[in-house]
Each structure stands twice: as structure tokens, then as C-alpha cells.
Amino acid sequence: MLRHTFSNLAQRLRGLPPITPGELSSGLLTQLIGKDNPLIIEIGANDGTHTAWFKKLFPRSTIHCFEPDPRATARFVIKTAGLGGVHLHQHVISDRMGEIDFYPSAQQVGGEDTNSWDCSGSIRRPTLHLEVHPHIQFGDPVKVRTFTLDEWCHQETISKIDFIWMDVQGAELDVFAGASETLRRVNFLYTEYSV
């Protein structure tokens, strides 16, 4: 089922310029989406930095943002205050409904743990991340609420998504596994992929 969905997506993308990491510019994104009122789903919104960027590019957009880490969501609320059409959902999107373990991240500075780094939390137990970024530490997992994207879109009666921005620190396949129906109705998806 997913193979068929990705094949259809690949057919729609033929003829568009390739996008490599770090190259999703404002100009390219506005060209691809082609309207100022898209429906955007941001999975792994952290503190709302990208949310504010999307609202600047697409002033009449509706953006649904998913972020479970309360440290990040506290900043999100401040950063997106006054931006209409932004909806924060303090849970994760994965391959199941219910609850799931979330591994919050922290940064080790000079041998001392700080709670200042919340950009690497994931529902996946960190592995390679620890080798590449040894200064990032992970605490004990906490239980967070989770939905599949298919079920959430069904509950919200969302039938078409213009753009998905996803940064879920190694849980990309979990999101895809719970989104086989929804992915058929997505125009564009941009994701970081990590393990």
C-alpha cells in the first residue's frame, strides 16, 4: 500500500527540481504550494520556529502542529501568539493510537546536564544520535498520547493536505505506517530522516 502511494507521489513530482537537505527555500516552497491558504501539518513542531516561517509565507494558512515536549510547547505558545490559524496538539503522531514512550533530550555542557536542549526528543530510543552528538543526553521515557495520522485526519474531517513538514528524530517510518490513507491526499511532504 505504501509503495503504491510513494509511486503515485513520485509520478506527481516528475519535472520538479530535486530538493536536497537544507535547500527548501521560501521561494521554492511558495512555488510548489502555489496558494496563500494551504493546509499544513507540522509533525515535530518544537518551539514554533518553522510555524512562524510558514505563516509569514502563507498568511491565510491553517497549520496543525504536533509537539509533545512541554519545554518546547511553552516557547511555541509565546512564539506563535497572535498568529491566526495555528493549532497546537501536544501529542505525537505514530503508528498507533493510545500512549507511547517519548524520550526527552537534554544537553550536557561541561559535564553538567542541563534541561536546555529539547530538539532531539523522540518516540524512538536514541542509538546513532548518541554517537554523532555525544553531548545530547536522553532522560527516562515519559508516556505521551499518540494518534495515527489516518485516525487524526478522520476525526478532524481533513480530506486534503497541501504540505506536511516532519521532523521526528528517527520515527519517520512510524508516522508513515499510520498514514497510508492520508499520504494519498498529500500534495507535498518534507522530512528530515534520522536513526
C-alpha positions in Angstrom: 0.0 0.0 0.0 2.8 2.5 0.9 4.8 1.5 -2.2 1.8 2.4 -4.3 1.3 5.7 -2.5 5.0 6.7 -3.0 4.9 5.6 -6.6 1.9 8.0 -7.2 3.8 10.8 -5.4 6.9 10.2 -7.5 4.8 10.5 -10.6 3.4 13.8 -9.5 6.9 15.1 -8.6 8.5 14.4 -12.0 9.7 17.5 -13.7 10.0 19.4 -10.4 13.5 20.4 -9.3 15.2 18.0 -6.9 15.3 19.1 -3.3 18.4 18.2 -1.2 18.8 18.7 2.5 18.8 22.3 3.6 17.5 23.6 0.2 13.9 24.2 0.9 13.8 27.9 0.3 10.9 30.3 0.8 10.7 30.8 -3.0 10.6 27.1 -3.8 8.1 26.3 -1.1 5.7 29.1 -2.2 6.1 28.0 -5.8 5.3 24.3 -5.0 2.3 25.1 -2.8 1.0 27.8 -5.1 -1.6 29.4 -2.9 -1.6 31.6 0.3 -4.2 29.5 2.2 -2.8 25.9 2.4 -3.5 23.3 5.0 -0.1 22.5 6.6 0.6 19.7 9.1 3.8 20.1 11.1 4.8 16.9 12.9 7.5 17.7 15.4 6.9 21.4 15.7 9.3 22.0 18.6 9.1 25.7 19.5 7.2 27.0 16.5 10.2 28.4 14.6 9.0 26.8 11.3 5.4 27.5 12.1 6.1 31.3 12.2 8.0 30.9 8.9 5.1 29.1 7.3 2.6 31.8 8.5 4.9 34.5 7.0 4.9 32.7 3.6 1.3 31.7 3.7 -0.7 34.3 5.8 -4.1 32.6 5.3 -2.8 29.1 6.0 -4.2 26.7 8.6 -1.4 24.9 10.4 -1.8 21.9 12.7 1.3 21.4 14.8 2.2 18.3 16.9 4.7 18.6 19.7 4.7 16.6 23.0 7.6 18.2 24.8 6.2 20.8 27.3 9.5 22.7 27.3 9.2 23.3 23.6 5.4 23.9 23.7 5.9 26.7 26.3 8.1 28.6 23.8 5.8 27.6 21.0 2.8 29.4 22.6 4.9 32.6 23.0 6.4 32.5 19.5 3.1 31.9 17.7 1.0 34.2 19.8 -1.3 36.3 17.6 -0.8 34.0 14.6 -4.3 33.1 13.5 -4.9 29.6 12.1 -2.3 27.9 14.2 -3.4 24.8 16.2 -1.0 23.2 18.7 -1.6 19.5 19.6 0.5 18.3 22.5 0.8 14.7 21.4 2.7 12.7 18.8 1.8 11.1 15.5 3.0 7.5 15.2 1.8 4.1 14.0 -0.7 3.5 16.9 -3.4 5.1 19.0 -3.1 5.4 22.8 0.1 6.1 24.7 3.7 5.7 23.8 7.1 6.3 25.4 8.8 9.6 24.5 12.5 10.1 25.2 13.1 13.7 26.0 16.5 15.2 25.2 18.8 17.4 27.2 22.3 18.8 26.6 25.4 18.0 28.5 27.5 21.2 28.9 30.9 20.9 30.7 30.0 17.7 32.3 26.8 19.1 33.7 23.3 18.1 32.5 21.0 20.9 31.5 17.4 20.8 30.5 18.0 23.3 27.8 18.0 21.1 24.7 14.6 19.8 23.7 15.2 19.5 19.9 16.1 15.8 19.8 13.3 14.1 21.7 11.7 11.1 20.0 9.5 8.1 20.5 12.4 6.0 19.2 15.1 5.1 21.7 18.2 7.0 20.6 21.0 5.0 19.0 23.2 6.6 16.3 22.2 10.0 17.6 24.3 9.4 20.7 27.3 8.5 18.6 27.1 11.6 16.3 26.0 14.0 19.1 27.5 12.7 22.4 26.7 16.0 24.1 23.0 15.3 23.8 21.6 13.1 26.6 18.3 11.4 26.9 16.3 11.0 30.1 13.9 8.3 31.2 11.0 7.9 28.8 7.7 9.6 29.6 4.3 8.5 28.4 2.6 10.7 25.8 -0.6 10.5 23.9 -0.4 9.3 20.3 -2.5 9.1 17.2 -2.0 7.8 13.8 -2.2 10.5 11.1 -5.0 8.5 9.4 -7.2 8.4 12.6 -6.5 12.1 13.5 -7.4 13.3 10.0 -10.5 11.1 10.1 -11.5 12.7 13.5 -10.8 16.2 12.2 -12.5 15.5 8.9 -9.4 16.6 7.0 -9.6 15.2 3.4 -6.7 17.1 1.7 -3.3 18.3 3.0 -1.2 20.7 1.0 2.0 20.2 2.8 3.5 18.1 5.7 6.7 19.2 7.4 8.0 16.4 9.6 11.0 16.3 12.0 10.5 13.3 14.3 14.1 12.2 15.1 14.1 8.7 13.7 10.4 7.9 14.0 9.6 8.7 10.4 8.6 5.1 9.5 6.3 5.0 12.5 4.5 8.1 11.2 4.3 6.6 7.6 3.0 3.3 9.0 0.0 5.1 10.5 -0.6 7.3 7.5 -1.2 5.1 4.4 -4.6 6.6 3.7 -3.7 10.2 4.4 -0.5 10.1 2.3 -2.7 9.6 -0.8 -4.2 13.0 -0.2 -1.0 15.0 0.5 0.5 17.3 -2.2 4.0 17.7 -0.7 5.9 16.2 2.2 9.3 17.4 3.5 11.1 15.4 6.2 14.4 15.0 7.9 15.3 11.4 8.2 17.5 10.1 11.1 18.1 7.0 13.1 
